[in-house]
Structures are given as C-alpha cells and as structure tokens.
Amino acid sequence: MSMIDAPAVAQLAELAGGAYGPRTALRFKRAGAWHTLSYSQLTESVDAFATGLLDLGVLPGDHVGILSDTRHEWTLCDLAVARAGAVSIPVYPTSTLDECTWVLTHARVGTVVCDTAARADIAAQVPGVDTVLVFDPEPSARHRAWEALRTAPTRSDRERLRAIAEEVRPDDLATVIYTSGTTGHPKGCMLTHANWQAACNASTALLEGLGDGEEVYLHLPLAHVMSRSIQYITLTRGAALAYFGGDIRDVITELGEIRPTVLPSVPRLFEKAYTAVRDLPPEAVAKAVGGRIRLAVTGAAPMAREVFDFFASCGIPVLDAYGMTESSALMTANRPDDHRPGTVGRPLPGVEIRISEEGEILSRGSGVFAGYLHDPEATSETLADGWLHTGDLGELDADGYLTITGRKKELIITATGKNIAPAALENGLRESPWISQAVMVGDRRPHAAVLVTLDPDAISAWAANRGLPADLPQLARHADVLALIQAELDRVNARFAPAIRARAFTVLDHDFTIEDGTLTPTLKVRRTAVAQRYGDAIDALYG
C-alpha cells in the first residue's frame, strides 16, 4: 500500500495490517517502559474493539465521542469507530463541563470513550450520553472499561466489518472536529473519508521518505486536525507512531529515548527549547533529541528566523506549514529542499490558493470540508463558489510562497481611521525570548498599544543573572524589565510605518492560559476574552 492509495479510514487498519504485518505500528509508554504493537496486532485490536462497539449497539453513522489525552488507545478507538462505520467526535481533553456539553449535545453523541474516570464522570453528566467507556477505569468501576469491550471477532463478525467498510463512500462523514473558536461556541467541521484521503495525498511532498524504519513522535492533542492527519499518514506509509508518556515536561527526555525521525509540534515548543539549549553545541542538541530527527513540522504562527537557523545548524530543519480544520489539515508547507523562512511555503499537491481582492486567503481542493454540522448559514459564509474562505489575510509572492499577514476579523481600526492587522507586530514581539504572548489593542482608540506577558523560564533566568527578584508579578513591574520590553517593542516597531506602530505597552503579571479562557485548546489567543478580562489595563494605556 502506498501513499497514493490512501484508503478510507474504515479500511485503514485492515489494509495496513496486510501490507506491513510485523513492522512496529505503535510505540507507547506504560509504567516507565516502552511497549509496541505491530501492524498485525493493530489490525486485530481494531477489529476486536469494532466488534465490541457493534455488540454495544453502535450502528453505522452513529456519533461516538473521544475525550482523552494523546495515547495509543486514542488511535485504536478512532480506527475502531471508523471500522464500525460510525463517526468519531473528538473533544479536547482540556474541555470544561460546559464545553463538553456543547460539543457532545450539538453532535448528538450517545457513546463517549474517555481516558480517565474523572473525564468519564464529566461525560456522564452530558444530556443524551447513555454509554461511557474509559481507558483507565478506577477500582470502583463507575464506568465500563474500554478493554472489556474487546471481543474476539468470529468469522461472521469479520465479514460484517468488511462489508461495512466496503460500503463506505468517499463523501460519507468520517469525523466532526469542533474548531476551538476564539469567539462564541465552536463549530463542528464535517470531514469526509475523501477529505482524509486528500490530506494524506497532499502531504506526499512534505513527508517524502516516510516509511519502514521511520518513527513519528506525537505529543499534540489527537483532537486536533494536524495530529489526526499525521496519524493517518504515518499508518498509511507503514512507519511507527510513538506517543508521549502524558507529561509535556518529559518530551525532551522521551525524544532521546525514542529517537524519532519526524517531529510535528507547535512553534512555542521549539522557541522554548531554543531558549533552553541555544548555548549548547549543535551536535549536543541533536544528540539530546535522539540524533535522528530529519524533519520537524510546525504551524499556527511564524517562527523566529534565529530559532529556525539554530535548529537547522543542529541538522533539524523546522518547516513552517499552514492549514486549518476546514481544509483537512495542511494547505501549504515549506519542504526540506524548498524552504523560504518567513513564509508558510507553497501549496501542496491538489491544493489551489489565491488571494481575494480584500486580501483574504482562499483555498480549493478535495481536502476542503463538507461544511459545519447543523449550521448551513455559517457554511455558506465559509464556502462560496467552491472556494474555502479561510478568514486569514495573506500574500503570495511571485514564486508562489504564501505569507500570513493577519486575520480578517481581527483588523484594528483606530480612532483616526487607520486599519491595522495586528498579527505581524504580535509575531515580531513573540520572537523575543522574554515574551510569551503579545496582543495588540487599539480598536476605536487614538493609537495602537500592546499587552505583553513574560516567558517565565526565560525572564527568571535573565533576572537571576542580574540579582533581580524571581517573583513574576514583581518582575512585571520592575524598571529593568520594562526597559527590556521597551527595547523589544522599539526593535519590532522599526519594521512598520509610524501610523501602525504600538505606542504603548503594559506587562501583565501572569501568562494567558487555556484554563482562564484566554487561550483556545490550540493555544490561540481569544481576543474578546482578553479584552474583557483586562479591560482596566487597556483603559490605563490610554489614561
């Protein structure tokens, strides 16, 4: 089986098992030791759990929720749901009861699979949910164990599963992924089996060479479209998926143990790693992460050139890419032999990109989603004349490289009538090792200003070298820190015309978090929540 023959998800486990048999498919950590599942064992497990789902009463087309951190059972559950002809509804593991209730009721989910008893308790409170399964049940057994669902399939069971898989059509719904949403309730993006196939096919140029002997390390949430698509691509190619042990603080250690060849992550991880290891020799850095990483892929925000150059000197090319849930993952990407720093690369095979008269990025191709679940109005706003309206602003250069310049709905219009896209200045400030987040404000105000949060690790080390207090709230008010941030703002402001520079800033005494609602589960800033939470601080900037 090759990448070109990417199957429907309902057939993936069976075909991969037949093609790659004894190869390692999944690697995971339990009780401090690494364990593996071969492709043959993967197929057997998926069929066993899919049979259990059918016996439980799950029917083709039913919606099954998955509320769990990234782990190998997530993949088994996802593939088993597809094998049974059902539709998976991933829920971010950081979701509150209200967020879980919205997603699971909106998607009309009756069965939910969770990783822990605590999350199972949350899912059990949602109206309409009648069955909850759990990967790690507690001795009290309040919920049924996922492992107890495993049923040795008979010959007739296998024939039924195969018949269900063969009846799946390309335009049948495979999953509904809810966008994390920077405002309002998240919307359910309907992705079909054809969308996933297109996502696998589009990544041929980016993940060339992925196959036997290659290992992909996953620590990002599998509820996110990027991780999910990489999961399918890896299994389609016959490479191995290695799952982090559950603690983000152990990522560097685990990279040294697993020695992966491909690392998908977010810019913030690379930036924090750069701050921690930039004084080490490049060969020491490469060795610390296993010595085999030949490709790292990131998205969500541009990465500072100095960070890219540093990891490139370590033999680890970090490639910026661009995609969204509505596009079934990546639309454009830089490639190992075709990289232009500062851009998100060129369109992947099968993807068309153009810029509208308003500067919005439009995309067309078989990866474009089927629409938003139960929301035809939002669908019609996003899909028009066959083009996906991304909501992002961007520019295509003469060679076809795409640069993201901002969000269409995030334009700031000052009291003087000046339109400012805040992303460029914010991204410039986030290049600083001392700054964690930067949010421009100034809508209907005399000029632009910016809220800044400090990177706790970097600023603490900087302060310790100068004999300053370690307390973050004290540092946020300290004259030396304010001078440091002013210098960073001056550096970034110099890139822009005077009318769109930030003329003032304030340093907050703590960072934004998912828990306080200022960040989405994919670490995007919720501007409305920030404006409401820090209204007094914003007013003080214009006092």
Rosetta blueprint (number, residue, H / E / L):
1 M L
2 S L
3 M H
4 I H
5 D H
6 A L
7 P L
8 A L
9 V H
10 A H
11 Q H
12 L H
13 A H
14 E H
15 L H
16 A H
17 G H
18 G H
19 A H
20 Y H
21 G L
22 P L
23 R L
24 T E
25 A E
26 L E
27 R E
28 F E
29 K E
30 R E
31 A L
32 G L
33 A E
34 W E
35 H E
36 T E
37 L E
38 S E
39 Y H
40 S H
41 Q H
42 L H
43 T H
44 E H
45 S H
46 V H
47 D H
48 A H
49 F H
50 A H
51 T H
52 G H
53 L H
54 L H
55 D H
56 L H
57 G L
58 V L
59 L L
60 P L
61 G L
62 D L
63 H E
64 V E
65 G E
66 I E
67 L E
68 S L
69 D L
70 T L
71 R L
72 H H
73 E H
74 W H
75 T H
76 L H
77 C H
78 D H
79 L H
80 A H
81 V H
82 A H
83 R H
84 A L
85 G L
86 A L
87 V E
88 S E
89 I E
90 P E
91 V E
92 Y L
93 P L
94 T L
95 S L
96 T L
97 L H
98 D H
99 E H
100 C H
101 T H
102 W H
103 V H
104 L H
105 T H
106 H H
107 A L
108 R L
109 V L
110 G L
111 T E
112 V E
113 V E
114 C E
115 D E
116 T E
117 A H
118 A H
119 R H
120 A H
121 D H
122 I H
123 A H
124 A H
125 Q L
126 V L
127 P L
128 G L
129 V L
130 D L
131 T E
132 V E
133 L E
134 V E
135 F E
136 D E
137 P L
138 E L
139 P L
140 S L
141 A L
142 R L
143 H L
144 R E
145 A E
146 W H
147 E H
148 A H
149 L H
150 R L
151 T L
152 A L
153 P L
154 T L
155 R H
156 S H
157 D H
158 R H
159 E H
160 R H
161 L H
162 R H
163 A H
164 I H
165 A H
166 E H
167 E H
168 V L
169 R L
170 P L
171 D L
172 D L
173 L E
174 A E
175 T E
176 V E
177 I E
178 Y E
179 T L
180 S L
181 G L
182 T L
183 T L
184 G L
185 H L
186 P L
187 K L
188 G E
189 C E
190 M E
191 L E
192 T E
193 H H
194 A H
195 N H
196 W H
197 Q H
198 A H
199 A H
200 C H
201 N H
202 A H
203 S L
204 T L
205 A L
206 L L
207 L L
208 E L
209 G L
210 L L
211 G L
212 D L
213 G L
214 E L
215 E E
216 V E
217 Y E
218 L E
219 H L
220 L L
221 P L
222 L L
223 A L
224 H L
225 V H
226 M H
227 S H
228 R H
229 S H
230 I H
231 Q H
232 Y H
233 I H
234 T H
235 L H
236 T H
237 R H
238 G L
239 A L
240 A E
241 L E
242 A E
243 Y E
244 F L
245 G L
246 G L
247 D L
248 I H
249 R H
250 D H
251 V H
252 I H
253 T H
254 E H
255 L H
256 G H
257 E H
258 I H
259 R L
260 P L
261 T L
262 V E
263 L E
264 P E
265 S E
266 V L
267 P H
268 R H
269 L H
270 F H
271 E H
272 K H
273 A H
274 Y H
275 T H
276 A H
277 V H
278 R L
279 D L
280 L L
281 P L
282 P H
283 E H
284 A H
285 V H
286 A H
287 K H
288 A H
289 V L
290 G L
291 G L
292 R L
293 I L
294 R L
295 L E
296 A E
297 V E
298 T E
299 G L
300 A L
301 A L
302 P L
303 M L
304 A L
305 R H
306 E H
307 V H
308 F H
309 D H
310 F H
311 F H
312 A H
313 S H
314 C L
315 G L
316 I L
317 P L
318 V E
319 L E
320 D E
321 A E
322 Y E
323 G E
324 M E
325 T H
326 E H
327 S H
328 S L
329 A E
330 L E
331 M E
332 T E
333 A E
334 N L
335 R E
336 P L
337 D L
338 D E
339 H L
340 R L
341 P L
342 G L
343 T L
344 V L
345 G L
346 R E
347 P E
348 L L
349 P L
350 G L
351 V L
352 E E
353 I E
354 R E
355 I E
356 S L
357 E L
358 E L
359 G L
360 E E
361 I E
362 L E
363 S E
364 R E
365 G L
366 S L
367 G L
368 V L
369 F L
370 A L
371 G E
372 Y E
373 L L
374 H L
375 D L
376 P H
377 E H
378 A H
379 T H
380 S H
381 E H
382 T H
383 L E
384 A E
385 D L
386 G L
387 W E
388 L E
389 H E
390 T E
391 G E
392 D E
393 L E
394 G E
395 E E
396 L E
397 D L
398 A L
399 D L
400 G L
401 Y L
402 L E
403 T E
404 I E
405 T E
406 G E
407 R E
408 K H
409 K H
410 E H
411 L L
412 I E
413 I E
414 T L
415 A L
416 T L
417 G L
418 K L
419 N E
420 I E
421 A L
422 P L
423 A H
424 A H
425 L H
426 E H
427 N H
428 G H
429 L H
430 R H
431 E L
432 S L
433 P L
434 W L
435 I E
436 S E
437 Q E
438 A E
439 V E
440 M E
441 V E
442 G L
443 D L
444 R L
445 R L
446 P L
447 H L
448 A E
449 A E
450 V E
451 L E
452 V E
453 T E
454 L E
455 D L
456 P H
457 D H
458 A H
459 I H
460 S H
461 A H
462 W H
463 A H
464 A H
465 N L
466 R L
467 G L
468 L L
469 P L
470 A L
471 D L
472 L H
473 P H
474 Q H
475 L H
476 A H
477 R H
478 H L
479 A H
480 D H
481 V H
482 L H
483 A H
484 L H
485 I H
486 Q H
487 A H
488 E H
489 L H
490 D H
491 R H
492 V H
493 N H
494 A L
495 R L
496 F L
497 A L
498 P H
499 A H
500 I H
501 R L
502 A E
503 R E
504 A E
505 F E
506 T E
507 V E
508 L L
509 D L
510 H L
511 D L
512 F L
513 T L
514 I L
515 E L
516 D L
517 G L
518 T L
519 L E
520 T L
521 P L
522 T L
523 L L
524 K L
525 V E
526 R L
527 R H
528 T H
529 A H
530 V H
531 A H
532 Q H
533 R H
534 Y L
535 G H
536 D H
537 A H
538 I H
539 D H
540 A H
541 L H
542 Y L
543 G L
